[in-house]
Amino acid sequence: MSKRTEKTIVDIAEELKLSVSTVSRALNDNPNISARTKDRVKKMARKLGYRPNALAAGLRNNKSKTIGLIVPRISMFFPATISTIIQNKLQEHGYNLIICQSNDSYDQEVTLVNTLYSARVDGLVVSTTLYTTDFSHFDIFKDNNIPLVFFDRVPKDYNVKVIKGDDYLGGFTATSHLIERGCRDIVHISGPLSCNLYLERVTGYKNALQQHKLPFKKTRVFYQELTRDNAWQTCEKIFAQKPYPDGIFASNDTTAITIMEYCRKQNIRVPEDLKIVGYSNDPRTEIVTPPVTSIDQYPAMMGERVVAALMELITSKQTGTPRYSQEIIPIQLIARESSAGSIKAVTKKK
């Protein structure tokens, strides 16, 4: 079986009796090449099965036209939505996107950073793992002046571009909403405090209680990875003995929806007996019964701002004036039935 020979622009030039430089410019849509010549060149390229060598082109001009993106899990609503926006916006600027998942593993994140650096990406966008507290593995990008943007889960005291939600205000708003609806004993289910998101949301929760002259009780806060299984186990702890809470602020919507499922099985009525607020405004919150009140993080806005910031850094890299700053994306509480109505006595199903 004969080995397939890769076609080059030289082959196209020979077939069309054109110079190699003309073929190259035609393939790159150079305005000095006529539309007729461009059409002839591109048709011949397709006929011959020509594939441009992006790596070789990148080595020549020191640009890969590719951006790396590292997210914890692409299966989650928020990073999935942002990833889609980032990819679409980058394509408008002529860039491709390599999407990688850390699966909330610090070691995997370190490996991915080195892999993307070796792949010669023109920039890196990152939402870190729950447990990333040492950011030195990103120094290879900073030291080589390669644009680096963090979003959502971000570092503190690390001189980079950061785009994040107003998680303090989100925690404060969610808790205040429950208090304003009559709740006086509010549980908060948080993620690990090693992650900036949950540290800020917990602080907002505490300050809302303080502002409304309600006591903060350590026993009413649970720190865990925000999975369905963990949420169910926490519900079993919360409702193992009275007094039952009259409100729960969950730091993601998966947890909030799981709480509702548990309450349904235990004959705890939502919102009559227990009011619930989630976080992220996952589309599922609108279709469950009752619909769940949640904090909207505006993922589309965040994704657009991430790309805008990255393009600014790529431009400033060329001018030698990199810009590092923090940008806050607003939040909004979307009130639904899970936090409506008045508080009544709770009866747990035997």
C-alpha positions, 0 to 999 in steps of 0.5 A: 500500500503506497504512502499518501503524499501530502499536497503543498502549495507548490503542487497547486502552483504547478497545476495552475501555472502560478507562482507559489507566492501568488497561491499563498496570497490567494489562500490567505485572501490577500486583497491584491489577488483577484477574486477569479484567481482566488476561486481557481486556487481554492478549487484546486486546493480542494481537488488536491486535498491540500491542508494548510500547515498551521504549525509551520505557519505559526512557527513562521509568524510566532502566532498559532491563532489558538487560545487555550481554555481550562475549566473545571468541568464542561458538563456544568451549566455555567462553564459550558455556557461561558465556553460556548460564548468564548469559542464563538467570540474568538472565532470572530477574531480569527482564533481557534479554541482548545478546551480542557477540563481539570476535573477539579484536580490540581495535578491535572491543572498543572499538566494542562497548563504545561501542555498548552504552553508546549502547544504554543497557544497565543493566550490562556483562559482559566477557571481554576480548580476548587483547591488551587491555592498555589498559582506558580504553575501559571508563571510560565505564561506570565514570564513569557508575556503570554496573555493570561485571563482568569475568570469565575474561580480566580486567584488573589494577589496574583498579578493577572487579568481577573474577571469574576462575578460579584459573589459577595453581593450574590451571597448577601442578596440571596440571604437577604431575600430569604430574610425579607420573605420571613426566614429566621433560621437559614442554612447555607450550603457552601463549597470549599473555602479554598475557592474564592467563590464560596469564601465570598458567598459565605461572607455575604451570607454572614453579613446579611444575617448581621445586618438583619440582626440575626445570629450566625450559627456555625452549625447552620453552614456546611462546606462540601463539593456541591454534588447531588450526593453530597447535597442529599447527605447534608439534607439528612443531617439538617432534618435529622432533628428539630428545629428545622430551618425555614430557609436554605441558601445553596451555593449552586442549583444542583444542590438547590434542586436536590434539596427540593427532591429531598423535601418532596420525599419527606413531606416538607413543603416548598415554599410553605415550610422551607424556602430555597435559593440556589445559585447560577440560574441553571435552566433546570430551575425554571422547569422543576416544580416549584421553580427555584429562585436563583442568582443569575451570574450573566455567563454570556456577559462574562464570556464576552468580557473574557474575550475582550480582555484577552484581545486587549492583552494580545494587543498590549503584548505587541505594544509592550504595555500589558494591563492587569486588572480585576473586572466584576460582572453583576449578579441578579436574583431571579425570584421564583416560587421556591422562596414565595409565601409565608412560613408555616410549621414543618412536619417531617414524614415518618 
